[in-house]
Amino acid sequence: MPGRPSIVFLADVIDSAYAADVIRGAVVAAEEAGVDLIIERTHDPSRKGVHRAQLNKRLLAADRTGAIVLTAGVTPENYARAVGARLPVVVIDPLDFSDPDVVSIGSTNWMGGRSIAEHLLSLGHERIGVLSGPTTSLSAMARLDGLLSAWVQAGRDEGSAIVEKVPFETDAAREAARVWFQDVDTHITAVAASSDAQAMGVLQAARESKLSVPEDLSVIGYDDTKLAALATPPLTTVRQPLADMGRRAVELVTQMARGHDPISRHVELATSLVVRESTGKAPKARAH
């Protein structure tokens, strides 16, 4: 008698607020579908990665129904390994779309970035810092492109949006923001981050630099994880439907395992701006 179907959920990082929200949605969907969800990291922390043959062997030996790969910090090679195991694969937030065999789920990142610019423009900000994610992240580049598009379209000079590409991490964002705040020539009145984790680092750097948020500096995050509402002050952020992304991934893998082709190879779920207390009207250029 065959056992319950099982889906392996592969992620490089599983303890971030972003990953936790995605996994939560996937777990609920798996419970409802009567499917076991096995969450595994794509690498051993003591090593740089898992050899392709090792990962394929592990997946096939376990007789998995399919695989979900969370690509925040996971390279295209990682999910190519799952594809090589001949399993139905769905990639959440893909780094690229170069593999035609991969079905993916993401969000409207370009529009999310645009909504950030429109919000800051409505508050009168004229010089901002933008903490983009790494250049290897397609979603981060889409957010940046959407933001800069709206910024320039509104008549702002592109140079008035100072861009720094850093990982989706608190410490890296804190250091980048600290450099901005210590530079007498920067004069930014707002920082747009590409993740809530980055925004938390900006808030820390602002406190260390004796800047009041939002009186001296507006801060916007991205994702709307639980960090956003718990921040001091509560964080304005772009909401990604992270739990829904996890849910849809499970549904797609289950359908594909039953022999049904997906209607679309890429699914995009809508983002929305959530305005809280970390953004306000632009102050005059900050004096140092």
C-alpha positions in Angstrom: 0.0 0.0 0.0 1.6 3.3 -1.0 2.3 5.9 1.6 1.1 9.5 1.7 2.4 11.7 -1.0 5.2 14.0 0.1 6.6 17.3 -1.2 10.1 18.4 -0.3 10.4 22.2 0.4 14.0 23.2 -0.3 15.4 26.5 1.0 18.8 28.0 1.6 17.6 29.9 4.6 14.6 28.7 6.7 14.8 30.9 9.8 14.1 34.3 8.2 10.7 36.0 8.7 10.3 35.9 4.9 10.8 32.2 4.7 8.7 31.5 7.8 5.7 33.2 6.2 6.1 31.3 2.9 6.5 28.0 4.7 3.4 28.7 6.9 1.3 29.0 3.8 2.8 25.8 2.3 2.2 23.9 5.5 -1.5 24.8 5.7 -2.0 23.9 2.1 -0.2 20.6 2.5 -2.4 19.7 5.5 -5.5 20.5 3.6 -4.4 18.4 0.6 -3.3 15.4 2.8 0.3 15.8 1.7 3.4 15.6 3.9 5.7 18.6 3.6 9.3 17.9 4.3 11.4 21.1 4.8 15.1 20.8 4.0 17.9 23.2 3.5 19.7 23.0 0.2 23.1 23.0 1.9 25.0 21.8 5.0 25.9 25.0 7.0 29.5 23.6 7.2 29.7 23.3 3.4 29.2 25.6 0.5 26.5 23.4 -1.1 25.2 20.0 -1.9 26.6 18.2 -4.9 24.0 17.7 -7.6 24.2 13.9 -7.5 23.8 13.8 -3.8 20.7 16.0 -3.9 19.1 14.0 -6.7 19.8 10.7 -4.9 18.2 12.0 -1.7 15.1 13.1 -3.5 14.6 10.0 -5.6 15.4 7.7 -2.7 12.7 9.3 -0.6 10.2 8.8 -3.5 8.9 12.4 -3.3 5.8 13.6 -5.1 7.4 16.9 -6.1 9.6 19.8 -4.9 9.3 23.4 -4.0 12.3 25.6 -4.1 12.4 28.9 -2.3 15.0 30.9 -4.2 15.7 33.8 -1.8 19.5 33.1 -1.6 19.2 29.9 -3.7 21.1 29.9 -7.0 19.6 28.6 -10.3 22.0 25.6 -10.0 20.2 24.6 -6.8 16.8 24.3 -8.4 18.3 22.8 -11.5 19.3 19.9 -9.3 15.7 19.3 -8.3 14.6 19.4 -11.9 17.3 16.9 -12.7 15.7 14.5 -10.2 12.7 14.4 -12.6 10.2 15.7 -10.1 7.4 18.3 -10.6 9.2 21.5 -9.4 7.7 24.9 -8.5 10.1 27.7 -7.7 9.0 30.6 -5.4 10.5 34.0 -6.2 12.9 32.7 -8.9 16.3 34.3 -9.5 15.7 34.0 -13.3 13.5 32.4 -15.9 16.2 30.9 -18.0 15.0 27.3 -17.4 11.8 26.7 -19.5 11.0 23.6 -17.5 10.6 25.5 -14.2 7.2 26.6 -13.1 7.4 29.6 -10.8 5.5 31.8 -8.4 6.3 35.4 -7.6 4.7 38.7 -7.0 4.3 42.0 -8.8 7.7 43.3 -7.8 7.9 46.0 -10.4 4.6 47.5 -9.3 5.7 47.1 -5.7 8.8 49.2 -6.3 6.7 51.7 -8.1 4.3 52.0 -5.2 7.2 52.9 -2.9 8.3 55.8 -5.2 4.8 57.1 -5.5 4.3 57.1 -1.7 7.6 59.0 -1.1 6.9 61.4 -3.9 3.4 62.1 -2.4 5.2 63.1 0.8 7.5 65.5 -0.9 10.8 63.6 -0.7 13.4 64.6 -3.3 16.5 62.7 -2.3 16.3 59.1 -1.1 18.5 56.1 -0.4 17.5 52.8 -2.0 18.8 49.5 -0.5 18.3 47.1 -3.4 18.9 43.4 -3.0 21.8 41.6 -4.7 22.1 41.9 -8.5 21.6 38.1 -8.7 18.0 38.5 -7.5 15.5 39.1 -10.3 12.8 40.3 -7.8 15.2 42.9 -6.3 16.1 44.2 -9.7 12.4 44.4 -10.7 11.6 46.4 -7.6 14.5 48.8 -8.2 13.4 49.3 -11.9 9.8 50.0 -10.9 10.9 52.5 -8.2 13.3 54.3 -10.5 10.8 54.4 -13.3 8.2 56.2 -11.2 10.9 58.4 -9.7 12.2 59.7 -13.0 8.7 59.9 -14.5 7.8 62.3 -11.8 10.6 64.6 -12.8 13.2 63.6 -10.2 16.8 63.2 -11.4 17.8 59.6 -11.2 20.9 60.7 -9.3 18.7 61.8 -6.5 17.9 58.2 -5.7 21.2 56.8 -4.3 21.3 53.0 -4.8 23.3 50.5 -2.8 23.0 46.8 -3.6 23.3 44.7 -0.4 22.0 41.3 0.8 18.5 41.0 2.2 20.0 41.1 5.7 19.8 43.5 8.7 23.5 43.9 9.4 24.4 44.7 5.8 21.6 47.3 5.5 22.6 48.8 8.9 26.1 49.4 7.7 25.1 50.8 4.4 22.6 53.2 6.0 25.2 54.2 8.6 27.6 55.3 5.8 24.8 57.4 4.3 23.9 59.1 7.6 27.5 59.9 8.3 28.2 61.5 4.9 27.7 65.3 5.0 26.9 65.4 1.3 24.2 62.7 1.2 21.2 64.6 2.6 18.7 61.8 2.1 15.3 62.2 3.7 14.0 58.6 3.1 15.3 55.1 2.7 13.5 52.5 0.7 14.6 48.9 1.5 14.0 45.7 -0.5 13.1 43.7 2.6 11.8 44.2 6.1 15.0 42.7 7.4 16.9 45.5 5.6 14.5 48.1 6.9 15.2 46.9 10.5 18.9 47.6 9.9 18.0 51.1 8.6 16.0 51.8 11.8 18.9 50.7 13.9 21.3 52.9 12.0 18.9 55.8 12.4 18.7 55.4 16.1 22.5 55.2 16.3 22.8 58.4 14.3 20.2 60.2 16.5 17.7 60.5 13.6 14.0 60.4 14.5 11.7 58.3 12.3 9.7 59.6 10.5 10.4 63.3 11.6 14.0 63.2 10.2 13.9 60.2 8.1 11.2 58.0 6.4 11.8 54.3 6.1 10.0 51.8 3.9 10.4 48.0 3.9 9.3 45.2 1.7 7.5 41.9 2.4 5.2 42.9 5.3 6.5 40.1 7.6 5.7 40.2 11.3 8.8 42.3 11.8 7.1 45.2 10.1 4.2 45.6 12.6 6.5 45.0 15.5 9.1 47.6 14.5 9.5 50.9 16.4 7.9 52.8 14.8 5.7 50.3 12.9 7.0 50.0 9.4 5.5 51.2 6.2 6.1 48.4 3.8 5.1 46.6 0.6 3.0 43.6 1.3 3.9 40.4 -0.6 1.3 37.6 -0.2 4.0 35.3 1.1 1.7 32.7 2.7 -0.4 32.6 -0.5 2.8 32.1 -2.5 3.6 29.0 -0.4 0.0 27.8 -0.7 -0.1 28.2 -4.4 3.2 26.3 -4.8 1.8 23.3 -3.0 -1.3 23.4 -5.1 0.7 23.6 -8.3 3.1 20.7 -7.4 0.1 18.5 -6.4 -1.7 19.3 -9.7 1.5 18.6 -11.7 2.1 15.3 -9.9 -1.4 14.2 -11.0 -0.5 14.9 -14.6 -2.1 18.3 -15.1 -0.1 20.9 -16.8 -0.2 24.4 -15.2 -2.2 27.0 -17.0 0.8 29.4 -16.8 4.5 28.7 -16.3 4.8 31.8 -14.1 2.2 33.0 -11.6 2.4 36.6 -10.2 0.4 37.6 -7.1 -0.4 41.2 -6.4 1.5 43.4 -4.0 0.1 46.3 -2.0 1.5 49.2 0.0 0.8 49.1 3.8 1.2 52.6 5.3 2.2 52.7 8.9 4.1 55.1 11.1 7.7 55.0 9.7 7.0 57.4 6.8 6.0 61.1 6.9 6.4 64.3 5.0 9.9 65.2 3.9 11.8 67.5 6.3 14.1 70.2 4.9 17.5 68.9 4.0 19.1 67.5 7.1 21.9 69.6 8.5 25.0 67.8 9.9 
